[in-house]
Amino acid sequence: MKEIILIKLGEIVLKGLNRRNFEDSLMRNLKRRLAKIGEFHVQIAQSTISVSPVHDDIDMDEVEDCVSKVFGIAAFARACVTEKDLDKIKEAAGEYLADVFDSPKTFKVEAKRSDKKFPYKSPEICDEVGGYLLEKFPNISVDVHEPDVTVTVEIRDFGAYIRAGLIRGAGGIPVGTGGKACVLISGGIDSPVAAYMMAKRGLELTAVHFASPPYTSIRAEEKVAELLERVAKYSGRIKMFTVPFTEIQEQIREKCKEDYFTIIMRRFMMEISEEIAKKNGCHALITGESLGQVASQTLLAIGCTDNACNMPVFRPLIGMDKEEIISVSRKIDTFEVSIQPYEDCCTVFTPKHPKTKPVLAEVIREQEKLDCKGLVERAVEGVRLTNIE
């Protein structure tokens, strides 16, 4: 029996004259992800995408997992395909839903007749299929108000599709429709979640990671790459730029007051990230900051770091508490990697008493003790690129 995936669009259907652009982006993203699994026919008609494997040996569980992580999809379902003949529809429903009705359940049948040439109207399809299933599975009963299973029969241009319920999709809008942005990625819990949340709003991601060998290890960089690999299951491919940050941190430690260390460090990060972002066609930065979570994330401190760059800075976690952030990190499978004990550069030379209410003029005066231009140029020149799929 032929099995396919039926995909229902999300907020794309609310778009106006540019809706086609969103649909085209979703189709490209979907085909690119599915290509890693096998060969498929992917087509869209009447606001529904059908994914049909070309060969019978395709693992449909793997396909389902892949589809569940593509932004722009509101819901999806596995379905069987049969001819637009009522007797064959009934037989296919009985065969395909046998496992679903293995234990006692209540059900109802819904029909959607997109092909108006089909000789039976929707209520007639419901009656015929429901009656057949009741006869075939005597342990089940009908409940039209709160059924355990909703069987849906869709009569479309290319055939009849039978499915049992819908699975919630990743939501959002297709990656790439919102432009490109650069995420400052550490090995912590927050920044991978921030990357995921902005990819969900259609942003194509570039990532910047700051490494400070020998204070940070190669394992810390590998940890960040692994985090991005998990985010990439949702966002698609990501360019990761690793910035050598040791010289900058050592210079700050030697020449600046200790309590300004974190603020000045973050200002360098913003300036370097903006340079990399510009070179890669990005028009915004993304950080994982949450207001008041740590000393460098007070309102005044955030204002001082923003002053170091001209691009918009998106902070999708700004109003979330730690438990909310952890919940999302568990959902996208980054939490267990994030808590691995490998230090990143943000934990190197952490001051005992960081400034929580910094004054911008004072911060700039401290930073002017450094050769800022030279430090930034050398850091950007030493960047290494890793492609994350």
Helices and strands as residue ranges (DSSP letters): E 3-9, G 11-14, H 19-34, E 40-45, E 48-53, H 60-67, E 73-82, H 86-96, E 106-113, H 122-136, E 141-142, E 149-156, E 159-164, E 167-171, E 179-184, H 190-199, E 203-211, H 218-235, E 238-244, H 246-255, G 258-260, H 261-279, E 285-286, G 295-297, H 299-306, E 313-314, H 322-331, H 335-338, G 345-347, H 360-367, H 372-381, E 384-388
